[in-house]
Amino acid sequence: MTVVFCQSVSKNDGEGRDAVCAHGPVRGDAERAHVRAQPNSRGRRWVLALGLSFVASLCAGCAKKSATSSAPNPAASTTATSPSKVTLALNWVPEPEFGGFYAGREGKDYAKHGVDIEILGGGAGFPVLQMVATGRADFGTVGGDELVIGRARGADVVAVFATYQTNPQGIMVHAARKLGSLPEVFRSGTLALETGLAYAAYLKGKFPWQGVKIVPYDGGVAHFIADPEFGQQCYVTSEPLAAKRKGADPQVFLVADAGYNPYATVVITRRALLQKKPELVREFVQATAEGWRRYLDDPTPTNALLGRLNSAMDAASLADAATAQKPLIETADTRQSGLGSMQKTRWETLASQLLDLKLIEQKPNVDELFVNSKR
């Protein structure tokens, strides 16, 4: 089991409280070294083993913790009027993907709603779902499919805010190949793909993989730049932008357009916290929505902070990523129902897909997967 060590770090430059977290072996020292060398690589985040390989032991631990632990609730207020201290664990390093959370903190949106937020930056293999389910973090960000799998295996967590309405996962190829659709990607050339990912399993079942050579995904864009017949998995806010900066002309096919579209950067909390402190969760969600509104309207101030927290991204990279993700976060649904809102039909579709892919043995109760807090 992964062992996580987190230490809060006080900033003297007005950036508030952040935490630097280090974790023990997840998939070996070589991979951790690779992730450090490729800090913007997104593929490693989507391996199904991100916390889910130990969900069975997690559930047993949750039951034991509930029966024996007398530790204080980290979300408890000291008085009726003092802010409620909460922790938010991110499943990746500080990037525009999390811009709204930082914008909400720096812009005092959380403080206005009586929430004193501490943001824990993550990394490859950071076990967010486990941390939230066991009470080591009050809130956390995960993928929608990770949540469904975790729930199906007994983790009592619930989604309260879905940042990305359209999943940012995609396949990028060279525009010069003039491919007209995603199925054509699997008919020729070389494709770097992590075949153990849920969306890869979905694509393999939907399209014939005939004529394409599948190779391991290494997290960078060097092979893509060097080989005009090379394609690879990507996160639309990362690899395509890196390839463009190196002179390539990538064309991206969103996996969502093929029918696999789980919500992404989904904020989860423990059901016990939701039931015990519904007002706190409501205020947190409201502040999160306001923070994202602030960031979408003007990401520049927050990007300056993100650049200090994540030196791997310069100002141009941060600005490009913020622009690329905006239409995936703000959609027709959110304009009608509010940022972060979720639809039951989306969760039902995802649960059915994961069942068909045999990634879960039975569908969890969809009504217990998510809550749209009133705003």
C-alpha positions, 0 to 999 in steps of 0.5 A: 500500500502506498504511504503518503507523507504530507507537510503543510508549508507556510508561504510568506508571499501571500499565497496562503497555505499549501502542502508539499506531499511525497509518496512512497513507491507506486509503480517504481523509482524509474516511473517517479523519476520519469514523472519528475522529468515530464511534469505536465504528462497526464497519462499516468494519472489515468491508470486504473491503479490510481488508488483503486488497487487497494480499495478492498483494503481501504474499505476494511480500513474505513470500517475499522476507523469508524468503529475505533477512531476517536480522532477529531474531524478535520472539518470541525469548526472551533466556534460557531463563528470561526471558519471551518478548516478543510483540506482539498487533496488534488490528484495532480500538481498545481495547474490550470486544471485546478485554477478555480480552487486556487482562485477561490482561495486567493480571491477570498471566496472560500473565506466569504463562505466560512471555509478555511481551505488548505490545498494539498498538491498531488502527483502520480499515484497520489491516492486521493480517493483513499485519503478522502474515504479514510478521512485524511482529507475532507475533499479531493479531486478524482476522475468520474470513472475512478469514483464509480469504481471506488463506489462499486468496491465499497468506498463511501464517497460522493461527488459534489462538484464536476469541474470538467463537463467534457472529459479532456482525454484525447488522441492526438495525431499529425494534422498532415495525416488528414485523418477524418475521424477517431476510428481512422487512427486505429487503421495505420501508423503508430499509437502510444497508448496505455492499454490498461486505461478505462477509456482505452478498453472502451475504444478497443471495444468500439473500434477495430484496431487493425493496421495500427502499431500500439506502443507504450506511452512515455509521457512526452512528445519527443516521439510525436515530434520526430515521427509524422506517422506517430500518434499518442494519447493526450490531455488537451491542456498538455501534450498538444500545447507542448507539441505546438510549442515545438513546431508540430501541428497536432490534431486532437480527437476527444475520446468524449466524442466517441461516447466515453465522457466521464466527468473529470476533476470531480470533487468528492467528499465522505458521505459521513461529512455530507450527512453531518455537515451539509451546510459546510459542504454547501458553502464549500461547493458555492465557494468552489463555483465562485472560484471557478467563475473568477478563474474562467473570467480572468485566469491571469492573477491565479496563473501567476501563483500557479507558476510559482507553485509549478515551475515546470509551466511558464506564463504562456503554457499556463495561459494556453492551458486555461484557454484550452480547458474553458469550453470543457468546463463551461458548457450549455449544461453549466450555463443552465444549471451552474458550474460543476453541476452533474446529470444523473443520466451521465453517471448512469451511462458511465456506470453501465460502460464500466460494467460492460468493460468488466471493470466493476462487478455490479453497478452502484446506486447512481443516486448515491454517486453524486449530489448537486448542492443548492446554490 
